Amino acid sequence: MKNENRNRFMPLLMALCVVIGVMIGSFYANHFSGNRLTIINNGSNRLNNLLHIIDDQYVDKVNMDSLVDDAIPKILAELDPHSVYISAKDVQAANDDLKGSFSGVGIEFIIRDDTIRVQNVIKNGPAEKAGIIAGDKIVYVDGKKFVGKVVTNEEAMRRLKGPNGTKVKVSVQRYGHGKPITYDITRGEIPTKTVTAAYMLDKQTGYIKIKSFGEKTYPELLIALATLQQKGFSNLVIDLRDNTGGYLQSAVQMANEFLPAKKLIVYTEGRKSPRQDYRSDGHGAYQSMPLVVLINEGSASSSEIFAGAIQDNDRGTIIGRRSFGKGLVQQQIPFPDGSMVRLTIARYYTPSGRCIQKPYTDGEDADYATDILYRYEHGEFFSRDSIHHTGPAYHTALGRVVYGGGGVTPDIFVPEDTTNVTSYYKKAAISGLILQFAFTYTDNNRQKMKKFNELLQLVNYLDRQNLVDKFATYADKHGLARRNLMIKKSYSLLNQYINARIVYNMLDEQALTQYLNQDDPVITKAMMVLKNNMAFPKAPIKRITKKKRAK
């Protein structure tokens, strides 16, 4: 009987001995041999384990934070083009534009000749209240000299931005003053407007320019609409050209202002994100106003949500060129160290059911990054027939055909005008020489131009200054040889570009937009559509074919 019991428990005892032996062996291997490779090597733990091994055993000292900052973007790049990692030091800057404000002194500046030059002072901001004016050159910050190679955009931001209520001492060199003037500035919250222009194109037509979709875009829109309401507008043009997007919710709020009740604006859906519909509530104050929306290849994300909602619901007319094609929804996920990822969690779909995300392949996709250039080279900017739709056909509420898989195609196409573009003009623009000349001219003539508070007055003055010839002389001294025949052909473009930058330097962004819109063919087309009462799309005419009677 005893032998039988011993035989019965023998396998259990042997298994127990094996387990104890493995545990003892692992203990001595880890603590005496320096071997850490007994870590379980499965799934998502491998990357974390690898970092521990590198930190513990690599031949040289490694900056692990830097290694992680380099590794995470490469991992996310294997997913899609819009999932990104933002390091802790860059999070604040990444959020400022969307948040609608930042804490700082309230100036716009450029760096010329290793010196910060104040381009514009934000109205009612801390710098303006302290006494800083456009044209000042910042030479000291908090008593330390701030000129030379140390001056970079990043360093300027670091020194001038700061928590609300903190102080910074800024010394500036000002025209007409021999010695620097010092100001104590108390930092404050500086609004970053997303609605950058709101004015009347004519007695009936209001115009609103929106450059992005942030937290405050909808309230800014309501203020702009109220301003136009006071001026008696009955038609509206919303300009979303080069608007790179932002918050989905802001686009939904904005679309709601123009749509009748219970209209689908957009819906989102992903592997872990169940379908979510966003519908209008019927409380919008402008549900029946004739509406035109302007888009181009720079209009992306939330811009496309708004344009798609207006188009699919046949609420207004879309004019311009095909939009960028970003139909992915990102969620911000913070890490304990202050960094974060913007991870794609869903796709969004316009009311007709189309996803306007243009095609991409997982991982590094050179074709995706150069898609806009591809469109340009293949004639899409100049001919509607060159647009290549990769997605299937869908239908709007009235039955009009629309396409997904690569942006919103406008109802009315307006080609880019390159009639007067020359290689000289391209080089002048791309090199930055026009910007440099415009600022130098502004800086040298600021005192003369201060008296021109109105756009028309300033432009009339500039048109008499022969600025294109002065620019050609300036550019020739800075490496761009004078080409008189090309300058003559591109004269109107050069003059407009130079004037526009000086207008911006002396006035503001709305004045810049207003000046550029004067001869804009897209604006001209929008005005024609509204004048001819064509803003509301019509159902396509169905072709009726007569059936032959059987004999």
Salt bridges, closest charged atoms under 4 A:
ASP56 OD2 - ARG36 NE 3.60
ASP90 OD2 - LYS89 NZ 3.48
ASP96 OD2 - LYS161 NZ 2.99
ASP113 OD2 - ARG117 NH2 3.38
ASP136 OD2 - ARG174 NH2 2.80
GLU155 OE2 - ARG158 NH2 2.63
GLU155 OE2 - ARG159 NE 2.95
ASP239 OD1 - LYS209 NZ 3.81
ASP239 OD2 - ARG241 NH2 2.82
ASP277 OD1 - ARG275 NE 2.64
ASP277 OD2 - ARG279 NH2 3.82
ASP281 OD2 - HIS283 ND1 3.58
GLU297 OE1 - ARG321 NE 2.90
ASP312 OD1 - ARG354 NH2 2.62
ASP314 OD1 - ARG400 NE 2.73
ASP371 OD2 - LYS358 NZ 3.07
ASP371 OD2 - ARG375 NE 3.06
GLU380 OE1 - ARG322 NH2 2.75
GLU380 OE2 - ARG375 NH1 3.72
ASP411 OD1 - ARG400 NH1 2.91
GLU416 OE1 - ARG321 NH2 3.59
ASP443 OD2 - ARG117 NH1 3.48
ASP443 OD1 - ARG446 NH2 3.85
ASP469 OD1 - ARG482 NH1 3.30
ASP520 OD2 - ARG241 NH1 2.74
